[in-house]
Amino acid sequence: MEKFIILMWLCTATTSTPLNCKQIKTDRVKFVDQYSCTVYGYSHSLRVIRDLGKEKINQHNLFTKFLCASEQYIKKVETNA
């Protein structure tokens, strides 16, 4: 059965700098489907945003983005890199 993993980034976008994203840590979980991974992604994003706080989020225009990808896709990308 196909398993999914999550990749997540914290990004900033300002008028003076282009989009800048850094990968952030997530729990090392293998999800059984796209749905479970996506639900986790949104709940983890909310935690990250709340932990950073309103002032920091607003000051740096921070946001999160994430990708749920199948393990097969990740392995294929790694071997082609």
C-alpha positions in Angstrom: 0.0 0.0 0.0 1.2 3.5 -0.9 2.4 5.7 2.0 2.6 9.5 2.1 5.0 11.8 3.8 4.7 15.5 4.4 7.1 18.2 3.6 6.5 21.7 5.1 8.0 25.1 4.7 7.8 28.4 6.5 7.8 31.3 4.0 8.0 35.0 4.0 6.9 37.4 1.3 7.6 41.1 1.5 7.7 43.9 -1.1 11.5 44.3 -0.6 12.4 40.6 -0.9 11.3 37.8 -3.1 9.5 34.7 -1.7 11.8 33.0 0.7 11.0 29.6 2.2 12.8 27.3 4.6 11.8 23.7 5.2 10.6 23.1 8.8 10.5 19.9 10.9 7.4 17.8 11.1 6.8 14.5 12.8 8.3 11.7 10.9 5.0 10.0 10.1 4.1 7.8 7.2 0.4 8.5 6.4 -1.9 5.8 5.0 -3.5 8.2 2.5 -3.5 11.7 1.0 -6.4 12.7 3.2 -4.7 11.9 6.5 -1.5 13.7 5.4 -3.5 16.8 4.4 -5.4 17.0 7.6 -2.2 16.7 9.6 -0.6 19.4 7.4 -3.3 22.0 8.2 -3.4 21.2 11.9 0.4 21.3 12.1 0.4 24.6 10.2 -2.0 26.1 12.7 0.2 25.1 15.5 3.3 26.6 13.9 1.4 29.9 13.2 0.1 30.1 16.8 3.5 29.3 18.3 5.1 32.1 16.3 2.4 34.5 17.3 0.5 37.4 15.7 3.3 40.0 16.0 5.9 37.9 14.4 3.6 36.6 11.6 2.5 40.2 10.8 6.0 41.7 11.1 7.6 39.2 8.7 4.5 38.3 6.5 5.0 34.6 7.4 3.0 31.7 6.1 3.3 28.0 5.8 3.0 25.7 2.9 3.1 21.9 2.7 3.2 19.0 0.3 1.9 15.5 0.8 3.8 13.2 -1.5 3.9 9.5 -2.0 7.1 7.8 -0.9 7.5 6.5 -4.5 7.5 10.0 -5.8 10.1 11.2 -3.2 12.4 8.2 -4.0 12.0 8.9 -7.7 13.0 12.6 -7.3 16.0 11.6 -5.1 17.3 9.2 -7.7 17.0 11.7 -10.5 18.7 14.5 -8.6 
